[in-house]
Amino acid sequence: MMSNDEEPVGLKIGEKFFGLLIIIIGVIVFYFAFTSQSALSAVVPSVPVLVPGIFLFFGAVLLLVGVLFIFAKEHEE
């Protein structure tokens, strides 16, 4: 029988899977923002660098959050 202090195994697996999913989404956002910078500036030269930079930043944040989900350990008392 499982004590009340233990975290269910399914929850741990779900957390790791969710972290991997966030990493994949972050890589896709980062890749498309990075590769579209030059194409976007060639089509619309007045677009500031800030627009793709925002997506690069959020892609990197998603990568970081996904890595934190994967490597997170439960707090032991």
KAGIVEN-V439158 format. One record per residue. RES is the residue in one small letter. NEAR is the number of other C-alpha atoms within 12 Angstrom. D_FIRST is the distance of its C-alpha to the first C-alpha in Angstrom with 2 decimals. Layout:
# KAGIVEN-V439158
res = [RES RES]
near = [NEAR NEAR]
d_first = [D_FIRST D_FIRST]
This chain:
# KAGIVEN-V439158
res = [m m s n d e e p v g l k i g e k f f g l l i i i i g v i v f y f a f t s q s a l s a v v p s v p v l v p g i f l f f g a v l l l v g v l f i f a k e h e e]
near = [6 8 7 7 11 15 17 15 11 12 14 19 17 16 25 23 19 24 25 24 21 27 28 22 24 28 28 22 26 27 23 20 27 26 18 23 25 17 15 20 19 12 11 14 12 11 17 15 19 15 19 25 22 18 26 26 21 25 27 26 21 27 28 24 26 26 25 19 25 23 18 16 13 15 8 7 5]
d_first = [0.00 3.82 6.58 9.72 11.76 10.52 12.67 11.68 13.31 15.61 16.96 17.90 19.57 21.29 22.60 24.09 25.57 27.05 28.55 30.11 31.51 33.03 34.57 36.16 37.60 38.87 40.57 42.24 43.50 44.72 46.42 48.25 49.33 50.59 52.48 53.95 55.57 58.73 58.94 58.55 61.20 63.59 63.34 63.32 64.79 64.45 60.63 59.55 57.31 54.88 53.66 52.16 51.19 48.90 47.06 46.94 45.42 42.74 41.98 41.50 39.30 37.07 36.89 35.91 33.20 31.76 31.77 30.07 27.27 26.81 27.01 25.09 22.48 20.07 21.42 19.95 20.79]
